[in-house]
Amino acid sequence: MTRVVYIAITVLFLFNNLGLAAIENDPRQIEMNKAIFMAAGVQERILKIGLVDCIIYCLKSNSEILIKRIEPKLKEDDVKIAQSDFEPAFNTDFTLKDNTEIAASALQGANKFNSQDVNINAGVSGKLITGAEYNVEFLNQRYKSDSSYQLYNPYYATEPKITVTQPLFKGSGILVNKADIMIARNNRLVSEKNFKDTVMDSISKAKTAYYNYTFYLEKYSIDRLSLQRAKDLLEINKARYQKGLISSVDLLETEAASAVREKALLSSEAALKRAEDDLKLITNLVDDPEVWNAKIELVDTPQLKQEDVDLLKSLQDAFVYRPDYQSARVDLQNRDIKIKVAKNALLPTVDLTGSLGLNGLGRDYQGAIEKTNPDYPDWGLGVKFSLPWGTGERAKYDQRKLEKTQALLSFKRLEQNIILDVRDKVRLSKIQYRQVEAARVSKDKEAQNYEAQKERYAAGQVSTHDILDYQDKLSQAELDYFKALIDYNVALVNLDKSLGLTLVKNNIKIEE
């Protein structure tokens, strides 16, 4: 049955954070966890897991994955920040001015002249993707003074007005103005590819650790069987020695062989425990107070299932699925965008400005509103020109082109490395498959030979030294076969990683 694994890292991350906060707020939680760890340490527990279970455990609380999962969220905020350049802004201002000065004209009616000016303005301003800047305003003024020739005192003035400034050269164009948004989106895409690469790497490590533990389980079993063969032979030789059929040297050699194999079994047990700890570490079981000290039993065994691996098809897959190659291609797109922006910055500033408003004036505010109509227009056109004398923008443009050249060289090197890496992994998987077949034949022949040599030994045609040597050869052939089987499965894991197909091959879907 195919099992599909969904990774909801965000939920897990929040769950872990809540758990951490609970511990920080309640120190008793620390003591409780410690007690659970201690209690689990003296219990004999068995945890039966399969290969898919290891992958799930690995992804569930992996700190590297949690860290990488945050990065796309940060990059998404960068996109929103870049998009905010085109968001409209509401503006309002209020000013109150009272001015007393010496009268400059006899018409003002006094030696001192006082005026009061109140302005309340509101509007919306923003920027369009073409680079045009707009400002829609509604201006309001109340003016009162001592002037004897002022028609309305106070008077109220209103003016709805729109002003648009459109760059014609520098700063003009959709691509130039949306460059930051496009780059931010590309960076978000790169972070998603990096996250996927981290997940793939974690899965590959988990599967490799699983297979490694499987190998040491088998090695321990083979060494234990080898010891049992030596002990069985020792019992036979003891009986034969009592009958005078063998010398004390033969008996001593058998006893020495048993001791050596006993020592080898202890070494295998130590290596097995280390491999078990490595598997617990990569699957984060060491962090679980319930099962950190449990004995792991594997429910899946490596199989010899030959995969049809074609070099050209593998290269095509690698150039489609590998996250690092996809990220490099996105980076080249960013380089092109930066070059176009830098090239645009070399152009002179020629901005076309236009404004249109309607004036209204009255004795009160209502009268000013009523007189605001097309009969009293306020419009204007203008051009702004600026040409920088410095060489800074030219230097930036040259920098961007050199950076693109660097990126292209790195991209070509990456393609070469991918080709070599894929070819090596494809070749290794094929060789490892042949190694398994050769090791299987060798194991079968050694088993047949050992059975034949046992009969010869029983007939007195083979020495004790020779039969012990045949036992060692059989154990080594059995171990070589299983090692070749493990190496083949690990080679397939590495091949999937090299092709970028780890998620696909393991039926894993990443939830956004």
C-alpha positions in Angstrom: 0.0 0.0 0.0 1.3 3.4 -0.9 1.6 5.9 1.9 1.5 9.6 1.2 3.3 11.8 3.8 2.1 15.4 4.1 4.4 17.9 5.8 2.6 20.6 7.7 5.7 22.2 9.2 4.0 25.4 10.1 1.5 23.7 12.4 4.3 21.6 14.0 6.4 24.7 14.5 3.6 26.5 16.3 2.9 23.4 18.3 6.5 23.2 19.4 6.6 26.8 20.2 3.5 26.4 22.4 5.1 23.5 24.2 8.3 25.5 24.8 6.3 28.5 26.1 4.4 26.1 28.5 7.8 24.9 29.9 9.1 28.4 30.3 5.9 29.5 32.1 5.8 26.4 34.3 9.2 25.1 35.6 7.4 22.1 36.9 7.1 20.9 33.3 10.8 20.5 33.1 10.9 18.3 36.2 8.0 16.3 34.8 9.7 15.7 31.5 12.9 14.7 33.3 10.9 12.2 35.4 9.4 10.7 32.2 12.8 10.4 30.7 14.2 8.7 33.8 11.2 6.3 34.0 11.5 5.3 30.4 15.2 4.6 30.9 14.6 1.7 33.2 11.7 0.2 31.2 12.2 -2.4 28.5 10.3 -1.1 25.5 10.3 -2.2 21.9 9.5 0.2 19.2 8.5 -1.4 15.9 9.0 1.0 13.0 9.2 0.8 9.2 11.0 2.9 6.7 8.0 5.2 6.2 7.8 5.7 10.0 11.4 6.8 10.1 10.7 9.4 7.4 7.7 10.7 9.4 9.6 10.8 12.6 12.5 12.6 10.8 10.3 15.3 9.4 8.1 15.7 12.4 10.4 17.7 14.7 13.4 18.4 12.5 14.9 21.7 13.6 16.7 22.3 10.2 13.3 21.9 8.4 11.6 24.2 10.9 14.2 26.9 10.3 14.0 26.5 6.5 10.2 26.5 6.6 10.3 30.0 8.1 12.4 31.4 5.3 9.6 31.3 2.6 7.3 33.2 5.1 9.9 35.9 5.5 10.3 36.1 1.7 6.5 36.4 1.3 6.7 39.5 3.6 9.4 40.9 1.3 6.9 40.6 -1.6 4.3 42.5 0.4 6.8 45.1 1.3 7.8 45.6 -2.3 4.1 45.7 -3.4 3.5 48.4 -0.8 5.2 51.0 -3.1 2.1 51.0 -5.2 -0.4 51.2 -2.3 -2.2 54.5 -2.1 -1.6 56.7 1.0 -4.1 59.0 2.6 -2.7 62.4 3.5 -4.2 65.2 5.5 -2.8 68.3 7.0 -4.1 71.2 9.1 -2.3 74.6 9.5 -3.3 77.7 11.5 -1.4 80.9 10.8 -1.8 84.3 12.5 0.3 87.1 11.2 0.6 90.7 12.4 2.9 93.0 10.5 3.3 96.7 9.6 0.9 97.7 7.0 2.6 98.2 3.6 -0.4 100.0 2.0 -2.7 102.8 3.2 -5.6 100.8 1.7 -5.2 98.3 4.6 -6.7 101.0 6.9 -4.3 100.8 9.8 -0.6 101.0 10.7 -0.8 97.3 11.7 -2.1 94.6 9.5 -3.3 91.2 10.9 -4.3 88.1 9.0 -5.5 84.7 10.0 -5.1 81.8 7.6 -6.6 78.3 8.2 -5.9 75.4 5.8 -7.4 72.0 6.0 -6.3 69.7 3.2 -6.9 66.0 2.5 -5.9 63.7 -0.4 -4.7 60.4 -1.7 -1.3 59.9 -3.3 0.4 56.9 -4.8 2.4 55.4 -7.6 1.4 53.4 -10.7 3.4 50.5 -12.2 4.3 52.8 -15.1 6.2 55.0 -12.7 3.6 57.7 -12.7 3.0 59.4 -9.4 -0.4 60.9 -8.6 -1.8 63.1 -6.0 -5.6 63.7 -5.6 -6.2 66.6 -3.2 -9.1 68.5 -1.8 -7.8 71.9 -0.6 -9.7 74.1 1.8 -8.8 77.6 3.1 -10.3 80.2 5.4 -8.7 83.6 5.3 -9.5 86.7 7.4 -7.5 89.9 7.5 -7.7 93.7 8.4 -7.5 94.6 4.8 -10.2 97.1 3.8 -10.1 96.1 0.2 -10.7 92.4 0.8 -14.0 91.5 -0.9 -15.0 88.7 1.4 -13.7 88.9 4.9 -13.3 86.2 5.8 -13.3 84.3 2.6 -13.5 80.5 2.0 -11.7 78.8 -0.8 -11.9 75.2 -2.0 -10.1 73.4 -4.8 -10.3 69.8 -5.8 -7.0 69.1 -7.6 -5.2 66.2 -9.3 -1.5 66.2 -10.1 0.2 63.5 -12.2 4.0 63.2 -12.8 5.0 60.6 -15.4 8.7 59.8 -16.0 9.5 59.5 -19.7 13.0 58.0 -19.5 14.6 57.3 -16.2 12.2 55.5 -13.8 9.7 54.8 -16.6 8.3 51.4 -17.5 6.5 48.5 -15.9 9.6 46.3 -15.5 11.7 48.9 -13.9 9.0 49.9 -11.4 8.0 46.3 -10.6 11.6 45.1 -10.4 11.6 44.8 -6.6 8.4 42.8 -6.6 9.7 40.4 -9.3 12.9 39.9 -7.4 11.1 39.4 -4.1 8.9 36.8 -5.7 11.9 35.0 -7.2 13.6 35.1 -3.8 10.6 33.5 -2.3 10.6 30.8 -5.0 14.3 30.2 -4.2 13.6 29.9 -0.5 10.9 27.3 -1.3 13.4 25.3 -3.4 15.9 25.5 -0.6 13.3 24.2 1.8 12.5 21.4 -0.5 16.2 20.5 -0.7 16.5 20.5 3.1 13.5 18.1 3.3 15.0 15.8 0.6 18.4 15.8 2.5 16.7 14.9 5.8 14.7 12.1 4.1 17.9 10.7 2.5 19.7 10.8 5.8 16.9 9.0 7.5 16.7 6.3 4.9 20.5 5.8 5.0 20.5 5.6 8.8 17.6 3.0 8.6 19.6 0.9 6.1 22.7 1.3 8.1 21.0 0.0 11.2 19.6 -2.9 9.2 23.1 -3.8 8.1 24.4 -3.9 11.7 21.4 -6.0 12.8 22.3 -8.5 10.1 25.9 -8.3 11.0 25.2 -9.1 14.6 23.0 -12.0 13.5 25.7 -13.4 11.2 28.4 -13.0 13.9 26.1 -14.7 16.4 25.6 -17.6 13.9 29.3 -17.7 13.3 29.9 -18.1 17.1 27.3 -20.8 17.3 29.0 -22.7 14.5 32.3 -22.5 16.4 30.6 -23.6 19.6 28.9 -26.6 17.8 32.3 -27.5 16.4 33.9 -27.2 19.8 31.3 -29.7 21.3 32.1 -32.1 18.4 35.8 -31.7 18.9 35.5 -32.3 22.7 33.8 -35.6 22.0 36.4 -36.5 19.4 39.2 -35.5 21.7 37.8 -37.8 24.4 37.9 -40.6 21.8 41.4 -39.7 20.8 40.4 -38.8 17.2 42.0 -35.3 17.3 44.9 -33.8 19.1 44.8 -31.2 21.9 46.0 -28.6 19.4 42.8 -29.1 17.4 40.8 -28.7 20.5 42.8 -25.6 21.5 42.4 -24.1 18.1 38.6 -24.5 18.3 38.5 -22.9 21.7 40.5 -20.0 20.5 38.2 -19.5 17.5 35.2 -19.5 19.8 36.9 -16.8 21.9 37.7 -14.7 18.9 34.2 -14.9 17.6 32.8 -14.1 21.0 34.9 -11.0 20.9 33.7 -10.2 17.4 30.1 -10.6 18.5 30.6 -8.1 21.3 32.1 -5.6 18.9 29.1 -6.1 16.6 26.8 -5.4 19.5 28.5 -2.2 20.2 28.4 -1.1 16.6 24.7 -2.1 16.5 23.9 0.1 19.5 25.7 3.0 17.9 23.8 2.5 14.7 20.6 2.4 16.7 21.5 5.7 18.4 22.3 7.3 15.1 18.8 6.2 13.8 17.2 7.7 16.9 19.1 10.9 16.4 18.2 11.4 12.8 14.5 10.5 13.5 14.4 12.7 16.6 13.3 9.8 18.8 16.0 10.9 21.3 13.7 13.9 22.1 10.8 11.7 22.9 10.7 10.9 26.7 8.6 7.8 26.1 10.8 6.0 23.5 14.3 7.5 23.7 15.6 4.3 25.3 13.4 1.8 23.6 14.8 -1.0 21.5 14.1 -0.5 17.8 12.8 -3.4 15.8 12.5 -2.8 12.0 9.5 -4.1 10.1 10.9 -3.5 6.6 13.9 -5.3 5.1 15.9 -4.2 2.1 14.8 -5.8 -1.1 16.7 -6.3 -4.3 14.5 -4.6 -6.8 16.3 -3.6 -9.9 15.3 -0.1 -11.2 15.6 0.7 -14.8 18.0 3.6 -14.7 18.7 5.4 -18.0 21.4 8.0 -18.0 19.8 10.4 -20.4 16.4 10.2 -18.7 18.1 10.7 -15.3 19.8 13.9 -16.6 16.5 15.2 -17.9 14.9 14.6 -14.5 17.8 16.3 -12.7 17.5 19.4 -14.8 13.7 19.5 -14.1 13.6 18.5 -10.4 16.8 19.5 -8.7 16.1 22.4 -6.4 19.7 23.8 -6.6 19.4 23.9 -10.4 16.0 25.6 -10.3 17.3 28.1 -7.8 20.2 28.9 -10.0 17.9 29.6 -13.0 15.8 31.9 -10.9 18.9 33.7 -9.8 19.8 34.4 -13.4 16.4 35.9 -13.9 17.1 38.3 -11.0 20.4 39.2 -12.6 18.7 40.2 -15.8 16.1 42.3 -14.0 18.9 44.1 -12.1 20.8 44.8 -15.3 17.7 46.4 -16.9 17.0 48.5 -13.8 20.7 49.7 -13.8 20.6 50.4 -17.5 17.4 52.5 -17.0 19.2 54.5 -14.3 21.7 55.7 -16.9 19.0 57.7 -18.7 18.3 61.4 -18.0 15.4 62.4 -15.9 12.6 63.8 -18.1 9.3 64.0 -16.1 6.1 65.3 -17.5 3.9 67.0 -14.9 0.3 67.9 -15.3 -2.3 69.2 -12.9 -5.9 70.2 -13.0 -8.1 71.8 -10.4 -11.3 73.7 -9.9 -11.4 76.9 -7.8 -14.2 77.9 -5.5 -14.5 81.1 -3.4 -17.3 82.3 -1.2 -18.3 84.2 2.0 -18.8 80.9 3.7 -17.8 77.3 3.1 -21.0 76.3 1.5 -20.7 79.2 -0.9 -17.2 78.2 -1.8 -18.4 74.6 -2.5 -21.2 75.9 -4.8 -18.8 78.0 -6.9 -16.4 75.2 -7.4 -17.0 74.4 -11.1 -15.3 74.3 -14.5 -15.8 78.1 -14.9 -12.8 78.6 -12.6 -10.2 76.1 -13.7 -6.6 75.7 -12.4 -4.4 73.7 -14.7 -0.7 73.5 -15.5 1.8 71.5 -17.5 5.5 71.2 -17.0 8.6 69.2 -17.8 11.4 68.4 -15.4 14.9 67.6 -16.8 17.9 66.3 -14.9 21.2 64.8 -16.2 23.7 63.5 -13.6 27.4 64.3 -14.3 28.8 61.5 -12.1 29.8 58.0 -13.0 28.2 56.2 -10.1 25.2 54.8 -12.1 27.5 53.7 -14.9 29.6 51.8 -12.4 26.5 50.1 -11.0 25.5 49.1 -14.4 28.9 47.6 -15.1 28.7 45.8 -11.7 25.4 44.2 -12.6 26.7 42.9 -15.9 29.8 41.5 -14.3 27.7 39.8 -11.7 25.6 38.3 -14.4 28.8 37.0 -16.0 29.8 35.4 -12.7 26.4 33.9 -12.3 26.5 32.4 -15.8 29.9 30.8 -15.2 28.6 29.4 -11.9 25.5 28.1 -13.6 27.6 26.4 -16.3 29.8 24.9 -13.6 26.7 23.7 -11.8 25.4 22.0 -15.0 28.7 20.2 -15.4 28.7 19.1 -11.8 25.1 17.9 -12.1 26.0 15.8 -15.2 29.0 14.3 -13.5 27.1 13.7 -10.3 24.2 12.0 -12.0 26.4 9.9 -14.2 28.4 8.8 -11.1 25.2 7.9 -9.2 23.7 6.1 -12.2 26.9 4.2 -12.7 27.2 3.3 -9.0 23.6 2.1 -8.8 24.2 -0.3 -11.7 27.5 -1.5 -10.4 26.0 -2.0 -6.9 23.2 -4.1 -8.4 25.7 -6.3 -10.1 27.6 -6.5 -6.8 24.5 -7.9 -5.2 24.1 -10.5 -7.8 27.8 -11.5 -7.6 27.7 -11.5 -3.8 24.5 -13.7 -3.9 26.2 -16.3 -6.1 29.3 -16.2 -3.9 27.2 -16.7 -0.7 25.3 -19.6 -2.2 28.5 -21.3 -3.4 30.2 -20.8 0.0 27.1 -22.3 1.7 27.3 -25.3 -0.6 31.0 -25.6 -0.1 30.7 -25.4 3.7 28.1 -28.2 3.7 30.4 -30.4 1.6 33.4 -29.6 3.8 31.4 -30.5 6.9 30.8 -34.0 5.5 34.5 -34.2 4.7 35.4 -33.1 8.2 33.1 -35.7 9.7 35.0 -38.3 7.6 38.3 -37.0 8.9 39.4 -35.6 5.5 39.5 -31.9 6.6 41.5 -30.4 9.5 40.0 -28.3 12.3 41.9 -25.3 11.0 40.3 -25.7 7.5 36.8 -26.2 8.7 37.1 -23.0 10.9 38.4 -21.2 7.8 35.4 -22.4 5.8 33.1 -21.1 8.5 34.8 -17.7 8.3 34.5 -17.7 4.6 30.8 -18.5 4.7 30.1 -15.8 7.4 32.1 -13.3 5.3 30.2 -14.2 2.2 26.8 -13.8 4.0 27.9 -10.4 5.3 29.2 -9.4 1.9 25.9 -10.2 0.3 23.9 -8.2 2.8 26.4 -5.3 2.6 26.0 -5.3 -1.1 22.2 -5.3 -0.8 22.4 -2.3 1.7 24.9 -0.5 -0.5 22.5 -0.9 -3.5 19.6 0.5 -1.6 21.7 3.4 -0.3 22.9 4.0 -3.9 19.2 4.3 -5.0 18.6 6.8 -2.2 21.6 8.9 -3.3 20.5 8.6 -6.9 17.0 9.9 -6.0 18.6 12.8 -4.2 20.9 13.6 -7.1 17.9 13.7 -9.5 15.7 15.7 -7.1 13.2 12.9 -7.0 13.3 12.1 -3.3 9.9 13.5 -2.6 8.3 12.0 -5.6 9.8 8.5 -5.0 8.7 8.6 -1.4 5.2 9.9 -2.1 5.7 13.0 -0.1 3.7 16.2 -0.7 4.7 19.5 1.0 1.7 21.5 2.1 2.0 25.2 1.5 
